[in-house]
Amino acid sequence: MKTEAKEVIIRKLRAEDFGDIIELDKRVVGKDRASSWPQRVASHFKTYEPLLSHVAEAEGKIVGFIIGDIRGSEYALPLGGWVDIEGVDPAYQRQGIGRKLIEAFERECRRYGVKTRIMVQENDERILKFVRSLGFRRGQLIDFEK
């Protein structure tokens, strides 16, 4: 069921948001991610500075989130703000919430003088269309496997 959000507030992620975003992520992907994902979210919050992660609130509840950090040297690239995961409650999708979360992430990246980077599976047309609509272009990384 689609819910029309009256007002969406984008704010920085706080430690007390973890439970809500883990539950929201289950609704987004339709299942639990790896059992280590909740610990990764918590350790991410404690480890990375500056904190680039945000949540979207509507009607008093979290309806979206974006988690990422600044890194890049491990890929022999200049430091960049990497989006690790983003999710919007299926009932609130197609209302610009994902776009607002990316824009908040980008603002923080600009504050620290780094580009925003996102990795996407090449066959995920929906996400590719979304990131291209935000002005993202293919970067330098190519994934190989054997």
Sequence and secondary structure as in RCSB ss.txt:
>XXXX:A:sequence
MKTEAKEVIIRKLRAEDFGDIIELDKRVVGKDRASSWPQRVASHFKTYEPLLSHVAEAEGKIVGFIIGDIRGSEY
ALPLGGWVDIEGVDPAYQRQGIGRKLIEAFERECRRYGVKTRIMVQENDERILKFVRSLGFRRGQLIDFEK
>XXXX:A:secstr
     S EEEEE  GGGHHHHHHHHHHHHSS   TTHHHHHHHHHHH SS   EEEEETTEEEEEEEEEEE GGG
TS  EEEEEEEEE GGGTTSSHHHHHHHHHHHHHHHTT EEEE   TT HHHHHHHHHTT    S      
